[in-house]
């Protein structure tokens, strides 16, 4: 098999992407540590729970949404739980699953952190782009993410932890016809 080396244009694009993602993640982490005392990952967990019905998600669904391994999510939720921002509940319909729930205190912390976080996202990324570039950025990364997820599904490996499923939904019991 021959190596398909990157062209000079692809190499420049790749390096620009890597530099930008590292710098953006650093900016998000610094702002959130300063304003809320938490890393970007913890904020992402809180934000995703805040958007879920009843502010609750099954842990495996939350891992898929945040795109992290279940063990990394367990670590994050344990820390957030210790601080009273999240609580875990057993899933009444599947003993193998647990549900993460955003507490009122967690919602309050998120509401205090959100304005600074959004301003950092805007100033570090979107203020530097034209409206056309914003559309292109969405199109490009949607295509990349979809392709990577489709590859895993087609391979049928199920090795990506957030792709694993159990029979419990986040807040409803299985239907009688299941």
Secondary structure, DSSP 4 states (H G I P E B T S, - for coil): ----PPPHHHHHHHHHHHHHHHHHHHHHHHHHHHHHSS-HHHHHHHHHHHHSGGGEEEHHHHHHHHT--HHHHHHHHHHHHHTTSEEEEE-SS-TT-EEEEE-HHHHHHHHHHHHHHHHHHHHHTGGGS-HHHHHHHHHHHHHHHHHHHHHHHHHT---SGGG---S--SSSPPPTT-
